[in-house]
Amino acid sequence: MKLLDILRGTDSKLNEGVYDPSIFKAFFLAGGPGSGKSFVSGKVTGGHGLRFINSDTFFEKLLRDAGLSMDLEYLKHEVPDDYEKAMRHREDAKQSMYRTEANFLEGRLGVIYDGTGDDYEKIKGLREKCENMGYDTYMIFVNTSLDIALGRNAARERSVAVDIVTDSWQKVQNNMGKFQNLFGKSNFIIVDNNVFNENLLSKVWKQIMGMVRTPVKNPIAKDWIRTQLQMRKRN
């Protein structure tokens, strides 16, 4: 699938509108490199009708299409010309992500912001933007020990430098309490991912299903839905 096809695919989903099952629900993923966020999110959010917002999806596809290595540290030190190309693709990926995000939010579709969570102010700003549009917001915090994160990062196809993993892990840990206060205990889920636990992931999946299916509480969303339904009746 080409990048343009991915973007076109997002447009077709906007037609679901007011009847979308996850309308006005925004989840934020937090967890540093090697925490297993992608694995956990696939297990606990699949089937809920939520759309991912993540520049890595576009970035990795652009790297593959260009025949570039996923090992950015190797490129940086061994093939600097290719590293510069990769960084240009990273900027292209970010722009694609912004367009995708705009499409999803315009349709008030349920979304998942997939990030590390090492930048508290960034998450706070995104959450505020979503809530101002009417979204109810939640966080899924994927937690691991530093040793586990380092080991998993080393095994990834697109690994990052050890010092970056360590720094990111520490920042994410420092932000845990602040995130819990920001989202509130009832909207904040911690997933211990040091070891695989199918029962825990199944429990979290059901918890998220309850959050998605709960009628939206944000008054801005309620007004928007009411207006949309009235317009449909007139038509």
C-alpha positions, 0 to 999 in steps of 0.5 A, a space after each residue: 500500500 502506498 502512502 497516498 493510499 493510506 491517507 485516502 483511506 483515512 478520508 473514507 472513514 470520516 463518513 461514519 460521523 455521528 454514528 461512529 462507535 468510538 466518537 469523541 474518545 481520545 486515548 494517549 499511549 505512554 511508554 519509552 522505547 522498548 516498553 512494548 507499547 505497540 504490542 500492548 496497544 494491539 492487544 488492548 485496543 484492537 476492535 474498539 474502532 480507534 484510529 492510531 496517530 503515529 508518525 512512525 507508521 509513515 516513517 518506517 514505510 518511507 524508509 523501506 520504500 527508499 531502501 534505507 536501513 531502519 538502524 538510524 544509529 548505524 546510518 548516522 555514524 557509517 552512512 551520513 548521506 543516507 542518514 540525512 535522507 532518513 531525516 528528510 523522510 522523518 519530516 515528511 512522515 510528521 507532515 503526513 501524520 498531521 494531515 491524518 490527525 486533522 482528518 480524524 479530529 475533523 470527523 470526531 473519530 476515536 483516536 489513539 495518540 501513540 507517543 513515548 510520554 517523555 514530554 509532559 507539556 506536549 501531551 498536556 497540550 494535545 489533551 487540551 486540544 482534544 477536550 476543547 473539541 469535545 473529546 473525553 480523554 484517557 491514558 494507557 501507560 505501559 510500564 517496564 523496568 529499565 533493564 527490560 526496556 534496554 533489552 527489547 530496544 536492542 532486539 528491535 529492527 529500528 533500535 535507538 541509542 542506549 543513552 536515549 532509551 535510558 533518558 526517555 525511560 527516566 523522563 517517562 517515569 518522572 511523568 507518571 504521577 503528573 499524567 495520573 493527576 492530569 487524566 484522573 485515576 478513573 481515566 488512567 490505566 497502567 499496564 505492567 509489561 515486564 512479562 507477558 500476561 494474557 489475563 492482564 491484557 484481556 482485563 485491560 481490553 475490557 476496561 477500554 471497551 467500557 470507556 469507549 462505549 460509555 456515552 461521551 461526557 464532554 458537553 461540547 461533544 453532546 452539543 455537537 452530536 445533538 446538532 448533527 442529529 437534528 440536521 440529519 432529521 431535517 434532511 
